[in-house]
Amino acid sequence: MRYTYKKERRDPQIQSYETGKGKRWRIKFSMTYNGERHNIERSGFISFDAAKLGKNKAINDVQKNITKLNITVQEYFEQYCEEKIQNGSWRYTTYARQTSLFKKLFYPQWGKIKMAKVNRGDYQHWLTKMTIEKNYSKKTVQTFNSAIATVFADALLNDVIIKNPIQKIKVSGTAARDTSMTRSEFNRVFDFIKSSPLLKNQERSMALLTTLGLRHEEISGLKLKYIKDNMIGIFEVLNLHGQVTSPKTSSSERWVPMTPLVEEYLKLTINEARETYGKNGIIMSPDSFVFVNHLARHIRYSKLTEIFQLISKETGIHVWPHKMRHAFSTIAFGIEGVNPRDIANILGHSKIDMSLFYNNGTDEGKKQAMSKISNMF
């Protein structure tokens, strides 16, 4: 049906017209914003005031949408990361890791480009080239690509882009670091940790704690109040930014039994720490850190890594703290009669499947398994 429109004197961009249901209003006008022209037309408003509100909303929508379309990768990624930390979705360590990752690898190439202008083919070419140039492992590239894709998926939900360009990306790279250890390799590392004069008591204690399957940050943040009888409590950790936080997950909060050797050297380290605190005019309290430097301040997060660099050099076996965690799982699951749930609880895993993932198996284990299988035939 054709209507006769009459411009309102109060606002010529708003017109009234008569319908079978009574008088109605519409908005019709053009506007230029950021160099782009937009034609606006909406009808069916039941009053002039409603049409006025509709006009203001239409203008705001245009401005908002143009702003969205012009937002750069860096601007959106920074907003995304800030939102994650503010709403509690990320711990600070995750926030710091992700923002550092984006700044170091993604922003130099893509930071100033508009989100809507990111092209899948260009991204695929760049990712493959970077992987080759930096000799990244496939696992590293998968982690990085997944982080990027998640942010673009968020932009899609917020109507910043109409299609996620980071989909079905082919990821390449070298093989991940080998976290497996043979029993003989573990024994050689363990013997060095246990008896080498190159390690001080504190260093030996820290290295021995990795044989219990403890994480790097769990060892660095150990406090006196969490050492009771022959148990170690994991209820606070010290992250790589020097912050005391809660453990990685709720299942990571746990009590871990100590072996006699660990308990022996931990007692020696506590006595040395108490003397260090005293020399600095401080009384060691239950809330004090166990591993401290000569100024009675908690040791650097990198200290444990440095200890294992020495162990690797002296034993000829490339080993690091997290590899010892894998070794613990492998050895524990290889002991007949040990309850898998108990192993998972020691490692701080809510699911046994995760602990099994840490179990790399060994060549000796394969031979023993085949020997047992052959006896069945």
Secondary structure, 3 states (H helix, E strand, C coil): CCCCCEEECCEEEEEEEEECCEEEEEEEEEEEECCEEEEEEEEEECCHHHHHHHHHHHHHHHHHHHHHHHCEHHHHHHHHHHHHHHCCCCCHHHHHHHHHHHHHHHHHHHCCCEHHHCCHHHHHHHHHHHHHHHCCEHHHHHHHHHHHHHHHHHHHHCCCCCCCCCCCCCCCCECCCCCCCCHHHHHHHHHHHHHCCCCCHHHHHHHHHHCCCCCHHHHHCCEHHHEECCEEEECCEECCCCCEECCCCHHHCEEEECCHHHHHHHHHHHHHHHHHHHHCCCCCCCCCECCECCCCCECCCCHHHHHHHHHHHHHCCCCCHHHHHHHHHHHHHCCCCCCHHHHHHHHCCCCHHHHHHHCCCCHHHHHHHHHHHHCCC
